[in-house]
């Protein structure tokens, strides 16, 4: 197998694994069966392991020596780390993009907003998320800063699981976000750098607020459940010791 073919195979496997992780098909925290994945993709373990190594560098999986490969779990710490950087970079990209938006860009944004409304109405979250991403990147690409857009794209990949988690935890969030989308769209049509930058940052921040709420509540519930389990085990242990005396 040539190096070029090997590289192409690795890229194909990486793209498929990335889609499976971001869509939630491979759940956060789950252990990946490399042999099963290799059979499923019809490849050897070599391109699969190279793809996994690349995904680890992007923060989507974690390779643990002698234990295996795991899909990275969702965490409050990672959420804040990703979204605080996103706030700053996307605010900058929006500010730079505002005066550079073309008539074609605005027409695309208008169309995407209408399509987002349609998918939100029927709770088609996968389509909504695809349109949502294209809406924002239509704006960011207008900034004309290739490296800035690449950094933002990488952060969006890292946060995709959080956005999906948010929509399934709060189905109404898709429809509620359309008000923010409309405000962003209005600022785009005015080509107003300050308003556009402010609204983009606000929208990213609102995502953090709602995600923190549900994640912290779930952590609280998990802690209570674990606490009850430990209490029960201790009680059972005490009963066993007393019975043996």
Secondary structure, DSSP 8 states (H G I E B T S, - for coil): --HHHHHHHHHHHHHHHHHHHHHTSS-TT-EE-HHHHHHHHT--HHHHHHHHHHHHHTTSEEEETTTEEEE----HHHHHHHHHHHHHHHHHHHHHHHTT--HHHHHHHHHHHHHHHHHHHTT-HHHHHHHHHHHHHHHHHTT--HHHHHHHHHHHHHHHHHHHHHHHH-THHHHHHHHHHHHHHHHHHHT-HHHHHHHHHHHHHHHHHHHHHHHHHHHHHHHHHHHHHHHHHHHHHHHHHHHH-
